[in-house]
Amino acid sequence: MSIGALDAINAYGRTLTSLPGVDHLGPAEETVAPVATSATAPGTFVAGSFGNIVQTMVGDTAATLRTAEAESAKQVTGKGDLIDVVTAVGAAGSALNTIVAVRDRMVNAYSEIMRMQI
């Protein structure tokens, strides 16, 4: 029995859609409000809390990863352009590295707080 690349991609996609909580990983526009003040440029979006910032980052990263997967799938079927695949994968890698760095900093900050004496 041979497994083709498209079979693997389809199985991976079905797994992602069946995971609980995946629906909320999309962009969270409702948690971000446009603010135009003297400190920010017009049209700049400022999140209300750190949780909203992290949620938006995770959503944007998930969207970037999905775009990279879609571009890779198009390339496998011969319908995509290699430059688009490389660009999408590079953007996805950069976004994932940023999320991992933020996560590591949050874990380190939490560990520091837990070590503080009361």
A tleap script that builds the chain and sets N, CA, C and O, in Angstrom:
source leaprc.protein.ff14SB
mol = sequence {
  NMET SER ILE GLY ALA LEU ASP ALA ILE ASN
  ALA TYR GLY ARG THR LEU THR SER LEU PRO
  GLY VAL ASP HIE LEU GLY PRO ALA GLU GLU
  THR VAL ALA PRO VAL ALA THR SER ALA THR
  ALA PRO GLY THR PHE VAL ALA GLY SER PHE
  GLY ASN ILE VAL GLN THR MET VAL GLY ASP
  THR ALA ALA THR LEU ARG THR ALA GLU ALA
  GLU SER ALA LYS GLN VAL THR GLY LYS GLY
  ASP LEU ILE ASP VAL VAL THR ALA VAL GLY
  ALA ALA GLY SER ALA LEU ASN THR ILE VAL
  ALA VAL ARG ASP ARG MET VAL ASN ALA TYR
  SER GLU ILE MET ARG MET GLN CILE
}
set mol.1.N position { 0.846 -1.177 0.000 }
set mol.1.CA position { 0.000 0.000 0.000 }
set mol.1.C position { 0.890 1.237 0.000 }
set mol.1.O position { 1.732 1.400 0.883 }
set mol.2.N position { 0.708 2.094 -0.971 }
set mol.2.CA position { 1.501 3.313 -1.005 }
set mol.2.C position { 0.623 4.497 -0.609 }
set mol.2.O position { -0.564 4.551 -0.932 }
set mol.3.N position { 1.225 5.419 0.085 }
set mol.3.CA position { 0.525 6.622 0.526 }
set mol.3.C position { 1.092 7.788 -0.256 }
set mol.3.O position { 2.292 8.059 -0.207 }
set mol.4.N position { 0.223 8.477 -0.975 }
set mol.4.CA position { 0.648 9.627 -1.758 }
set mol.4.C position { 0.748 10.870 -0.888 }
set mol.4.O position { 0.229 10.902 0.228 }
set mol.5.N position { 1.409 11.882 -1.402 }
set mol.5.CA position { 1.575 13.133 -0.664 }
set mol.5.C position { 0.231 13.795 -0.401 }
set mol.5.O position { 0.010 14.345 0.678 }
set mol.6.N position { -0.665 13.746 -1.374 }
set mol.6.CA position { -1.981 14.360 -1.179 }
set mol.6.C position { -2.795 13.621 -0.133 }
set mol.6.O position { -3.558 14.244 0.606 }
set mol.7.N position { -2.647 12.291 -0.055 }
set mol.7.CA position { -3.344 11.536 0.980 }
set mol.7.C position { -2.885 11.968 2.359 }
set mol.7.O position { -3.693 12.124 3.274 }
set mol.8.N position { -1.580 12.160 2.503 }
set mol.8.CA position { -1.045 12.598 3.789 }
set mol.8.C position { -1.522 14.000 4.138 }
set mol.8.O position { -1.860 14.276 5.289 }
set mol.9.N position { -1.550 14.886 3.147 }
set mol.9.CA position { -2.001 16.250 3.386 }
set mol.9.C position { -3.473 16.271 3.769 }
set mol.9.O position { -3.866 16.993 4.685 }
set mol.10.N position { -4.288 15.487 3.079 }
set mol.10.CA position { -5.713 15.417 3.398 }
set mol.10.C position { -5.947 14.852 4.792 }
set mol.10.O position { -6.801 15.350 5.525 }
set mol.11.N position { -5.206 13.828 5.163 }
set mol.11.CA position { -5.349 13.253 6.502 }
set mol.11.C position { -4.949 14.265 7.568 }
set mol.11.O position { -5.603 14.378 8.605 }
set mol.12.N position { -3.886 14.991 7.311 }
set mol.12.CA position { -3.447 16.020 8.254 }
set mol.12.C position { -4.508 17.103 8.399 }
set mol.12.O position { -4.777 17.563 9.508 }
set mol.13.N position { -5.113 17.515 7.284 }
set mol.13.CA position { -6.163 18.519 7.328 }
set mol.13.C position { -7.381 18.040 8.095 }
set mol.13.O position { -7.975 18.806 8.855 }
set mol.14.N position { -7.764 16.777 7.907 }
set mol.14.CA position { -8.904 16.236 8.660 }
set mol.14.C position { -8.599 16.179 10.145 }
set mol.14.O position { -9.484 16.412 10.968 }
set mol.15.N position { -7.362 15.874 10.498 }
set mol.15.CA position { -6.974 15.826 11.905 }
set mol.15.C position { -7.056 17.208 12.529 }
set mol.15.O position { -7.545 17.353 13.649 }
set mol.16.N position { -6.584 18.222 11.822 }
set mol.16.CA position { -6.625 19.588 12.351 }
set mol.16.C position { -8.047 20.063 12.582 }
set mol.16.O position { -8.329 20.707 13.592 }
set mol.17.N position { -8.947 19.751 11.660 }
set mol.17.CA position { -10.320 20.242 11.813 }
set mol.17.C position { -11.071 19.488 12.886 }
set mol.17.O position { -12.069 19.992 13.402 }
set mol.18.N position { -10.620 18.283 13.241 }
set mol.18.CA position { -11.323 17.522 14.265 }
set mol.18.C position { -10.809 17.801 15.669 }
set mol.18.O position { -11.414 17.345 16.639 }
set mol.19.N position { -9.716 18.533 15.805 }
set mol.19.CA position { -9.184 18.834 17.126 }
set mol.19.C position { -10.068 19.842 17.841 }
set mol.19.O position { -10.518 20.813 17.232 }
set mol.20.N position { -10.325 19.620 19.143 }
set mol.20.CA position { -11.134 20.597 19.880 }
set mol.20.C position { -10.356 21.886 20.069 }
set mol.20.O position { -9.159 21.862 20.352 }
set mol.21.N position { -11.032 23.000 19.914 }
set mol.21.CA position { -10.413 24.294 20.152 }
set mol.21.C position { -9.700 24.889 18.963 }
set mol.21.O position { -9.165 25.993 19.060 }
set mol.22.N position { -9.676 24.186 17.834 }
set mol.22.CA position { -8.972 24.711 16.669 }
set mol.22.C position { -9.751 25.859 16.050 }
set mol.22.O position { -9.157 26.746 15.437 }
set mol.23.N position { -11.087 25.859 16.202 }
set mol.23.CA position { -11.899 26.902 15.592 }
set mol.23.C position { -11.520 28.288 16.072 }
set mol.23.O position { -11.648 29.248 15.311 }
set mol.24.N position { -11.060 28.428 17.302 }
set mol.24.CA position { -10.765 29.753 17.842 }
set mol.24.C position { -9.386 30.268 17.462 }
set mol.24.O position { -8.979 31.331 17.931 }
set mol.25.N position { -8.652 29.534 16.618 }
set mol.25.CA position { -7.303 29.962 16.270 }
set mol.25.C position { -7.261 30.952 15.116 }
set mol.25.O position { -6.181 31.392 14.724 }
set mol.26.N position { -8.406 31.308 14.570 }
set mol.26.CA position { -8.431 32.274 13.480 }
set mol.26.C position { -8.159 33.664 13.990 }
set mol.26.O position { -8.084 33.870 15.202 }
set mol.27.N position { -8.007 34.631 13.098 }
set mol.27.CA position { -7.765 36.004 13.517 }
set mol.27.C position { -8.888 36.513 14.407 }
set mol.27.O position { -10.065 36.261 14.149 }
set mol.28.N position { -8.514 37.225 15.444 }
set mol.28.CA position { -9.481 37.693 16.436 }
set mol.28.C position { -9.683 39.193 16.304 }
set mol.28.O position { -9.222 39.968 17.142 }
set mol.29.N position { -10.378 39.599 15.240 }
set mol.29.CA position { -10.584 41.025 15.018 }
set mol.29.C position { -11.467 41.645 16.079 }
set mol.29.O position { -11.341 42.832 16.379 }
set mol.30.N position { -12.391 40.827 16.669 }
set mol.30.CA position { -13.311 41.403 17.625 }
set mol.30.C position { -12.639 41.781 18.942 }
set mol.30.O position { -13.211 42.537 19.727 }
set mol.31.N position { -11.441 41.270 19.195 }
set mol.31.CA position { -10.759 41.595 20.441 }
set mol.31.C position { -9.825 42.790 20.289 }
set mol.31.O position { -9.204 43.220 21.260 }
set mol.32.N position { -9.724 43.318 19.097 }
set mol.32.CA position { -8.814 44.422 18.848 }
set mol.32.C position { -9.630 45.607 18.348 }
set mol.32.O position { -10.462 45.457 17.453 }
set mol.33.N position { -9.398 46.767 18.915 }
set mol.33.CA position { -10.154 47.948 18.519 }
set mol.33.C position { -9.223 48.965 17.894 }
set mol.33.O position { -8.110 49.157 18.384 }
set mol.34.N position { -9.653 49.633 16.807 }
set mol.34.CA position { -8.807 50.663 16.213 }
set mol.34.C position { -8.743 51.875 17.120 }
set mol.34.O position { -9.759 52.336 17.641 }
set mol.35.N position { -7.541 52.379 17.299 }
set mol.35.CA position { -7.337 53.541 18.156 }
set mol.35.C position { -6.513 54.554 17.394 }
set mol.35.O position { -5.471 54.211 16.835 }
set mol.36.N position { -6.959 55.793 17.361 }
set mol.36.CA position { -6.193 56.857 16.719 }
set mol.36.C position { -5.999 57.968 17.740 }
set mol.36.O position { -6.900 58.769 17.990 }
set mol.37.N position { -4.818 58.001 18.319 }
set mol.37.CA position { -4.484 59.036 19.294 }
set mol.37.C position { -3.201 59.704 18.834 }
set mol.37.O position { -2.634 59.353 17.799 }
set mol.38.N position { -2.762 60.655 19.606 }
set mol.38.CA position { -1.519 61.333 19.244 }
set mol.38.C position { -0.316 60.404 19.377 }
set mol.38.O position { 0.715 60.629 18.742 }
set mol.39.N position { -0.442 59.344 20.213 }
set mol.39.CA position { 0.683 58.434 20.424 }
set mol.39.C position { 0.768 57.375 19.329 }
set mol.39.O position { 1.833 56.801 19.103 }
set mol.40.N position { -0.357 57.111 18.642 }
set mol.40.CA position { -0.341 56.093 17.612 }
set mol.40.C position { -0.758 56.694 16.283 }
set mol.40.O position { -1.431 57.723 16.228 }
set mol.41.N position { -0.351 56.039 15.233 }
set mol.41.CA position { -0.723 56.499 13.896 }
set mol.41.C position { -2.182 56.152 13.629 }
set mol.41.O position { -2.686 55.180 14.193 }
set mol.42.N position { -2.867 56.904 12.798 }
set mol.42.CA position { -4.254 56.580 12.473 }
set mol.42.C position { -4.362 55.196 11.856 }
set mol.42.O position { -3.573 54.828 10.986 }
set mol.43.N position { -5.354 54.429 12.319 }
set mol.43.CA position { -5.555 53.088 11.793 }
set mol.43.C position { -4.732 52.028 12.492 }
set mol.43.O position { -4.846 50.851 12.153 }
set mol.44.N position { -3.905 52.403 13.459 }
set mol.44.CA position { -3.110 51.438 14.201 }
set mol.44.C position { -4.020 50.692 15.163 }
set mol.44.O position { -4.871 51.294 15.818 }
set mol.45.N position { -3.840 49.380 15.245 }
set mol.45.CA position { -4.662 48.578 16.128 }
set mol.45.C position { -3.918 48.330 17.429 }
set mol.45.O position { -2.772 47.881 17.421 }
set mol.46.N position { -4.570 48.623 18.544 }
set mol.46.CA position { -3.984 48.426 19.855 }
set mol.46.C position { -4.878 47.466 20.623 }
set mol.46.O position { -6.078 47.708 20.750 }
set mol.47.N position { -4.319 46.394 21.130 }
set mol.47.CA position { -5.100 45.412 21.868 }
set mol.47.C position { -5.349 45.890 23.284 }
set mol.47.O position { -4.574 46.678 23.827 }
set mol.48.N position { -6.444 45.408 23.889 }
set mol.48.CA position { -6.830 45.851 25.218 }
set mol.48.C position { -6.040 45.203 26.329 }
set mol.48.O position { -5.890 45.810 27.390 }
set mol.49.N position { -5.525 43.993 26.139 }
set mol.49.CA position { -4.797 43.319 27.198 }
set mol.49.C position { -3.738 42.395 26.590 }
set mol.49.O position { -3.715 42.152 25.383 }
set mol.50.N position { -2.883 41.901 27.446 }
set mol.50.CA position { -1.829 40.998 26.996 }
set mol.50.C position { -2.430 39.717 26.438 }
set mol.50.O position { -1.924 39.166 25.461 }
set mol.51.N position { -3.502 39.243 27.052 }
set mol.51.CA position { -4.173 38.040 26.564 }
set mol.51.C position { -4.682 38.222 25.147 }
set mol.51.O position { -4.587 37.308 24.328 }
set mol.52.N position { -5.224 39.404 24.852 }
set mol.52.CA position { -5.704 39.684 23.501 }
set mol.52.C position { -4.556 39.720 22.505 }
set mol.52.O position { -4.693 39.259 21.372 }
set mol.53.N position { -3.436 40.264 22.928 }
set mol.53.CA position { -2.264 40.314 22.052 }
set mol.53.C position { -1.792 38.899 21.721 }
set mol.53.O position { -1.513 38.588 20.563 }
set mol.54.N position { -1.703 38.050 22.736 }
set mol.54.CA position { -1.255 36.673 22.526 }
set mol.54.C position { -2.255 35.919 21.654 }
set mol.54.O position { -1.860 35.169 20.761 }
set mol.55.N position { -3.554 36.117 21.911 }
set mol.55.CA position { -4.573 35.446 21.109 }
set mol.55.C position { -4.468 35.864 19.645 }
set mol.55.O position { -4.578 35.026 18.751 }
set mol.56.N position { -4.262 37.131 19.403 }
set mol.56.CA position { -4.117 37.622 18.034 }
set mol.56.C position { -2.865 37.047 17.385 }
set mol.56.O position { -2.897 36.655 16.219 }
set mol.57.N position { -1.759 36.993 18.132 }
set mol.57.CA position { -0.519 36.428 17.581 }
set mol.57.C position { -0.701 34.959 17.219 }
set mol.57.O position { -0.243 34.519 16.165 }
set mol.58.N position { -1.362 34.203 18.083 }
set mol.58.CA position { -1.575 32.779 17.811 }
set mol.58.C position { -2.468 32.611 16.586 }
set mol.58.O position { -2.214 31.756 15.737 }
set mol.59.N position { -3.513 33.428 16.498 }
set mol.59.CA position { -4.398 33.358 15.339 }
set mol.59.C position { -3.686 33.691 14.042 }
set mol.59.O position { -3.867 33.011 13.032 }
set mol.60.N position { -2.877 34.741 14.072 }
set mol.60.CA position { -2.120 35.130 12.877 }
set mol.60.C position { -1.109 34.056 12.486 }
set mol.60.O position { -0.913 33.782 11.302 }
set mol.61.N position { -0.471 33.451 13.482 }
set mol.61.CA position { 0.503 32.390 13.210 }
set mol.61.C position { -0.192 31.176 12.610 }
set mol.61.O position { 0.310 30.575 11.661 }
set mol.62.N position { -1.344 30.815 13.161 }
set mol.62.CA position { -2.086 29.670 12.621 }
set mol.62.C position { -2.497 29.938 11.181 }
set mol.62.O position { -2.419 29.044 10.338 }
set mol.63.N position { -2.932 31.150 10.892 }
set mol.63.CA position { -3.312 31.493 9.521 }
set mol.63.C position { -2.107 31.428 8.589 }
set mol.63.O position { -2.224 30.963 7.455 }
set mol.64.N position { -0.955 31.888 9.056 }
set mol.64.CA position { 0.264 31.838 8.257 }
set mol.64.C position { 0.682 30.392 7.986 }
set mol.64.O position { 1.114 30.062 6.882 }
set mol.65.N position { 0.552 29.533 8.999 }
set mol.65.CA position { 0.892 28.125 8.824 }
set mol.65.C position { -0.065 27.456 7.837 }
set mol.65.O position { 0.362 26.658 7.003 }
set mol.66.N position { -1.362 27.782 7.929 }
set mol.66.CA position { -2.320 27.220 6.983 }
set mol.66.C position { -2.014 27.673 5.550 }
set mol.66.O position { -2.140 26.888 4.610 }
set mol.67.N position { -1.617 28.930 5.389 }
set mol.67.CA position { -1.256 29.433 4.068 }
set mol.67.C position { -0.051 28.680 3.517 }
set mol.67.O position { -0.028 28.317 2.341 }
set mol.68.N position { 0.944 28.446 4.358 }
set mol.68.CA position { 2.132 27.705 3.921 }
set mol.68.C position { 1.766 26.282 3.522 }
set mol.68.O position { 2.278 25.761 2.532 }
set mol.69.N position { 0.875 25.648 4.294 }
set mol.69.CA position { 0.445 24.294 3.949 }
set mol.69.C position { -0.307 24.283 2.624 }
set mol.69.O position { -0.112 23.385 1.805 }
set mol.70.N position { -1.163 25.274 2.410 }
set mol.70.CA position { -1.928 25.339 1.159 }
set mol.70.C position { -0.997 25.547 -0.034 }
set mol.70.O position { -1.166 24.913 -1.075 }
set mol.71.N position { -0.017 26.433 0.118 }
set mol.71.CA position { 0.940 26.668 -0.972 }
set mol.71.C position { 1.760 25.417 -1.250 }
set mol.71.O position { 2.046 25.107 -2.406 }
set mol.72.N position { 2.142 24.695 -0.197 }
set mol.72.CA position { 2.900 23.453 -0.379 }
set mol.72.C position { 2.058 22.410 -1.106 }
set mol.72.O position { 2.555 21.704 -1.983 }
set mol.73.N position { 0.779 22.317 -0.737 }
set mol.73.CA position { -0.108 21.353 -1.392 }
set mol.73.C position { -0.289 21.696 -2.868 }
set mol.73.O position { -0.322 20.808 -3.719 }
set mol.74.N position { -0.407 23.000 -3.168 }
set mol.74.CA position { -0.533 23.401 -4.573 }
set mol.74.C position { 0.732 23.036 -5.353 }
set mol.74.O position { 0.650 22.618 -6.508 }
set mol.75.N position { 1.891 23.192 -4.730 }
set mol.75.CA position { 3.148 22.863 -5.404 }
set mol.75.C position { 3.246 21.359 -5.649 }
set mol.75.O position { 3.722 20.930 -6.700 }
set mol.76.N position { 2.796 20.560 -4.684 }
set mol.76.CA position { 2.853 19.105 -4.843 }
set mol.76.C position { 1.988 18.659 -6.019 }
set mol.76.O position { 2.355 17.744 -6.757 }
set mol.77.N position { 0.838 19.311 -6.187 }
set mol.77.CA position { -0.049 18.943 -7.293 }
set mol.77.C position { 0.389 19.562 -8.616 }
set mol.77.O position { -0.193 19.260 -9.658 }
set mol.78.N position { 1.394 20.414 -8.592 }
set mol.78.CA position { 1.897 21.028 -9.805 }
set mol.78.C position { 1.180 22.307 -10.191 }
set mol.78.O position { 1.386 22.823 -11.289 }
set mol.79.N position { 0.345 22.826 -9.310 }
set mol.79.CA position { -0.416 24.034 -9.615 }
set mol.79.C position { 0.164 25.289 -8.970 }
set mol.79.O position { -0.310 26.395 -9.232 }
set mol.80.N position { 1.176 25.129 -8.139 }
set mol.80.CA position { 1.726 26.269 -7.425 }
set mol.80.C position { 3.086 26.681 -7.949 }
set mol.80.O position { 3.717 25.973 -8.734 }
set mol.81.N position { 3.519 27.846 -7.493 }
set mol.81.CA position { 4.806 28.387 -7.880 }
set mol.81.C position { 5.787 28.168 -6.733 }
set mol.81.O position { 5.436 28.387 -5.574 }
set mol.82.N position { 6.985 27.748 -7.034 }
set mol.82.CA position { 7.980 27.441 -6.008 }
set mol.82.C position { 8.326 28.673 -5.180 }
set mol.82.O position { 8.571 28.559 -3.979 }
set mol.83.N position { 8.350 29.838 -5.797 }
set mol.83.CA position { 8.674 31.071 -5.070 }
set mol.83.C position { 7.608 31.363 -4.021 }
set mol.83.O position { 7.927 31.798 -2.915 }
set mol.84.N position { 6.334 31.125 -4.367 }
set mol.84.CA position { 5.259 31.319 -3.402 }
set mol.84.C position { 5.388 30.363 -2.224 }
set mol.84.O position { 5.131 30.738 -1.080 }
set mol.85.N position { 5.785 29.129 -2.507 }
set mol.85.CA position { 5.961 28.135 -1.444 }
set mol.85.C position { 7.086 28.565 -0.509 }
set mol.85.O position { 6.925 28.537 0.711 }
set mol.86.N position { 8.208 28.956 -1.069 }
set mol.86.CA position { 9.357 29.356 -0.256 }
set mol.86.C position { 9.016 30.584 0.590 }
set mol.86.O position { 9.387 30.653 1.762 }
set mol.87.N position { 8.315 31.547 0.001 }
set mol.87.CA position { 7.920 32.747 0.739 }
set mol.87.C position { 6.966 32.403 1.871 }
set mol.87.O position { 7.127 32.889 2.990 }
set mol.88.N position { 5.970 31.563 1.585 }
set mol.88.CA position { 4.989 31.195 2.606 }
set mol.88.C position { 5.632 30.385 3.730 }
set mol.88.O position { 5.329 30.604 4.903 }
set mol.89.N position { 6.501 29.467 3.386 }
set mol.89.CA position { 7.166 28.651 4.409 }
set mol.89.C position { 8.108 29.519 5.247 }
set mol.89.O position { 8.211 29.323 6.458 }
set mol.90.N position { 8.786 30.465 4.623 }
set mol.90.CA position { 9.652 31.376 5.373 }
set mol.90.C position { 8.859 32.242 6.339 }
set mol.90.O position { 9.273 32.442 7.481 }
set mol.91.N position { 7.719 32.755 5.887 }
set mol.91.CA position { 6.871 33.562 6.769 }
set mol.91.C position { 6.317 32.717 7.908 }
set mol.91.O position { 6.238 33.178 9.046 }
set mol.92.N position { 5.933 31.477 7.601 }
set mol.92.CA position { 5.416 30.585 8.643 }
set mol.92.C position { 6.502 30.250 9.664 }
set mol.92.O position { 6.239 30.221 10.866 }
set mol.93.N position { 7.706 30.001 9.192 }
set mol.93.CA position { 8.811 29.715 10.111 }
set mol.93.C position { 9.129 30.886 11.008 }
set mol.93.O position { 9.376 30.715 12.202 }
set mol.94.N position { 9.124 32.075 10.440 }
set mol.94.CA position { 9.382 33.274 11.224 }
set mol.94.C position { 8.289 33.496 12.269 }
set mol.94.O position { 8.582 33.815 13.421 }
set mol.95.N position { 7.029 33.327 11.863 }
set mol.95.CA position { 5.917 33.502 12.802 }
set mol.95.C position { 5.968 32.462 13.911 }
set mol.95.O position { 5.718 32.779 15.074 }
set mol.96.N position { 6.289 31.227 13.560 }
set mol.96.CA position { 6.369 30.172 14.573 }
set mol.96.C position { 7.520 30.419 15.538 }
set mol.96.O position { 7.376 30.194 16.740 }
set mol.97.N position { 8.656 30.876 15.029 }
set mol.97.CA position { 9.779 31.206 15.914 }
set mol.97.C position { 9.416 32.333 16.875 }
set mol.97.O position { 9.817 32.312 18.038 }
set mol.98.N position { 8.663 33.313 16.395 }
set mol.98.CA position { 8.237 34.416 17.262 }
set mol.98.C position { 7.328 33.911 18.366 }
set mol.98.O position { 7.501 34.279 19.528 }
set mol.99.N position { 6.357 33.071 18.017 }
set mol.99.CA position { 5.434 32.524 19.018 }
set mol.99.C position { 6.188 31.688 20.044 }
set mol.99.O position { 5.903 31.778 21.239 }
set mol.100.N position { 7.132 30.888 19.606 }
set mol.100.CA position { 7.904 30.060 20.529 }
set mol.100.C position { 8.736 30.939 21.463 }
set mol.100.O position { 8.849 30.640 22.652 }
set mol.101.N position { 9.315 32.017 20.940 }
set mol.101.CA position { 10.100 32.923 21.776 }
set mol.101.C position { 9.217 33.606 22.822 }
set mol.101.O position { 9.616 33.748 23.977 }
set mol.102.N position { 8.024 34.025 22.415 }
set mol.102.CA position { 7.095 34.659 23.370 }
set mol.102.C position { 6.682 33.652 24.431 }
set mol.102.O position { 6.630 33.982 25.616 }
set mol.103.N position { 6.390 32.427 24.014 }
set mol.103.CA position { 6.026 31.387 24.979 }
set mol.103.C position { 7.145 31.138 25.985 }
set mol.103.O position { 6.897 31.037 27.187 }
set mol.104.N position { 8.376 31.040 25.489 }
set mol.104.CA position { 9.510 30.805 26.376 }
set mol.104.C position { 9.674 31.946 27.378 }
set mol.104.O position { 9.947 31.712 28.555 }
set mol.105.N position { 9.505 33.183 26.903 }
set mol.105.CA position { 9.616 34.331 27.809 }
set mol.105.C position { 8.507 34.322 28.852 }
set mol.105.O position { 8.743 34.667 30.010 }
set mol.106.N position { 7.301 33.930 28.453 }
set mol.106.CA position { 6.190 33.868 29.404 }
set mol.106.C position { 6.434 32.788 30.452 }
set mol.106.O position { 6.169 33.005 31.634 }
set mol.107.N position { 6.932 31.636 30.037 }
set mol.107.CA position { 7.219 30.559 30.981 }
set mol.107.C position { 8.322 30.986 31.942 }
set mol.107.O position { 8.236 30.716 33.140 }
set mol.108.N position { 9.361 31.653 31.430 }
set mol.108.CA position { 10.438 32.130 32.296 }
set mol.108.C position { 9.942 33.177 33.281 }
set mol.108.O position { 10.344 33.171 34.445 }
set mol.109.N position { 9.070 34.078 32.827 }
set mol.109.CA position { 8.522 35.093 33.722 }
set mol.109.C position { 7.666 34.444 34.795 }
set mol.109.O position { 7.739 34.834 35.960 }
set mol.110.N position { 6.857 33.464 34.424 }
set mol.110.CA position { 6.032 32.758 35.401 }
set mol.110.C position { 6.906 32.043 36.420 }
set mol.110.O position { 6.615 32.072 37.616 }
set mol.111.N position { 7.976 31.401 35.957 }
set mol.111.CA position { 8.889 30.712 36.871 }
set mol.111.C position { 9.536 31.686 37.838 }
set mol.111.O position { 9.678 31.382 39.023 }
set mol.112.N position { 9.932 32.858 37.345 }
set mol.112.CA position { 10.514 33.889 38.207 }
set mol.112.C position { 9.522 34.335 39.273 }
set mol.112.O position { 9.878 34.475 40.443 }
set mol.113.N position { 8.297 34.553 38.868 }
set mol.113.CA position { 7.272 34.992 39.833 }
set mol.113.C position { 7.042 33.912 40.878 }
set mol.113.O position { 6.890 34.221 42.060 }
set mol.114.N position { 7.014 32.660 40.465 }
set mol.114.CA position { 6.799 31.577 41.422 }
set mol.114.C position { 7.970 31.426 42.388 }
set mol.114.O position { 7.780 30.927 43.497 }
set mol.115.N position { 9.158 31.838 42.004 }
set mol.115.CA position { 10.321 31.747 42.895 }
set mol.115.C position { 10.410 32.904 43.871 }
set mol.115.O position { 11.192 32.847 44.821 }
set mol.116.N position { 9.625 33.957 43.659 }
set mol.116.CA position { 9.667 35.111 44.553 }
set mol.116.C position { 9.163 34.747 45.943 }
set mol.116.O position { 8.214 33.981 46.111 }
set mol.117.N position { 9.828 35.321 46.918 }
set mol.117.CA position { 9.364 35.094 48.288 }
set mol.117.C position { 8.283 36.105 48.621 }
set mol.117.O position { 8.319 37.258 48.189 }
set mol.118.N position { 7.327 35.638 49.398 }
set mol.118.CA position { 6.222 36.530 49.780 }
set mol.118.C position { 6.528 37.199 51.097 }
set mol.118.O position { 5.722 37.988 51.590 }
savepdb mol mol.pdb
quit
